């Protein structure tokens, strides 16, 4: 015993010595590091005093000379205009203002005239985007078209009243590159026609390899939520697909279009002749900046012509509007997320019911908050027959509560015996104990359908209602000085109203159903509304407003049906009649009762065996 005690004391003392040793060593190392840092700082200051200051003008000129040399080398036989000043050309219609640049003969940025950011600034798409292809500018010299400086022609008017401009680049031997951009009236797309004369020499193996380096930036209230809604969409083999969790994708079939998608806007490259293949590398940002995601897309096409070729392309810069996108390219309307993957079952609900009804009401009512209310009334009206049957089942359960209480006292802790008698009582009375679950089960597909719809329907963006200024995002009545895990740093009033009304419904339903002995089942109806507080706080206020209205309608219906429509005395009389009516058990009921009987026998045998052992 003394030996063990001494061993313990020894280990404790050893641990103390180790602690003191490491503490003293770290302290010494820190002091020595501080001394070294001071010496290094002194040396750098002394060297800085001896260093001859660089002339900023000379440094800038040197940088310009190096840049000019690099541009001349890359331009090769197209060097005639390589050192010219960058020229910008603007095309405009009622919807967009497109800024094009001679550097690369490409789109520099696009301003959407009818949309603003949460800060009130115009929505700008295409910033820090470059879509280019590789060309042979001289023997053994290849360059990206984005490195070449094109010459712009004057802006022309199209036959339909739109605008058009061409960026050209020629060499001394007659080879040329031409980028024609056309913007018609009332459209979000720019037609981009690429003409290459002398393709046999300018291209490797007749292949045009496009590289799109793109970046997307915050347009909505929070970067974090908009990042979650961002993804890359595309049409491969004339079928829609997308990547969100993945970072890479390799195409194995022809590609019709590729789109960099934000919550409510997208930039899409469309090839009307299809790309032969390519890859996507995509990264969602995780920092605190406005930067949402980066994309690096490589796409190849093999035109049939060897000397000259023409590629009809299209660039879309605009909203994720279902009806606009379905006119742009096949399958492109699926960019609007009305239900995907495991939630794809709600897409038909959104496409054929929710969206047409919503659009119908919005054609008559200007405020979208009231449109959501009317949509809620419509949904509840359509589902009312099932709701009524569930309330009727609840009323029958309430009538049977006294008898169920008697059975509980009779069987005590014998749960299996009580379950068998309870099933027998329900069968005799013609009561479906799961009838009250219908509204809850019905809410699941409707909720997921509306979650997808309200998250992606651009008409709700920036629409104010009551205390919220944007129905497509969460409402906030209070900003907290700290962030609560899983909740956030704001308080949503619509979330609170949705949670409180859900809590009232739970209290009402608990009063209508038999008392549960199982604590988990007993308190679950109260736990669920509390969970909604965390789930709903960051969701669109249109959804939490819908949930609030739906809950208020539920409470009103329950009160009216239970007190003014359902006759409890009549129900009790009908139950008594059904009890006296001979019933034929279904196969399920027979199997269930056999199973319960077997379990009861096993439990009785186990109890007797344990009693004998004692």
ABEGO torsion letter per residue (X at the ends): XAAAAAAAAAAAAAAAAAAAAAAAAAAAAAAAAAAAAAAAAAAAAAAAAABBBBBAAAAAAAAAAAAAAAAAAAAEAAAAAAABBBBBBBBBBAABBBBBBABGGBBABBBBAABBBAAGBBBBBGBGBBBBBBBBABBGBBBBAAABBBBBBBBBBBAAGBBBBBBBBBBAAGBBBBBBBBBBBGBABBBBBBBBBGAAAABBGGBBBBBBBBBBBBABABAAAAAAABBBBBBBGGBBBBBAABABBBBABBBABBBBBBAABBBBBBBAAEBAEEBBBBBBBABABABABBBBBBBBBBBABAABBBBBBBBBBBBBBAAAAAAABBGAAAABBAEBEAAAAAAAAAAAAAAAAAAAAAAABABAAAAAAAAAAAAAAAAAAAAAAAAAAAAAAAAAAAAAAAAAAAAEABAAAAAAAAAAAAAAAGBBAAAAAAAAAAAAAAAAAAAAAAAABAAABGBBBEABABAABBBBABBBABBBBGAEABBBAAAAAAAAAAAAAAAAAAAABBBBABAAAAAAAAAAAAAAAAAAAABBAAAAAAAAAAAAAAAAAAAAAAAAABBAAAAAAAAAAAAABBBBBBAAAAAAAAAAAAAAAAAAAAAAAAAAAX
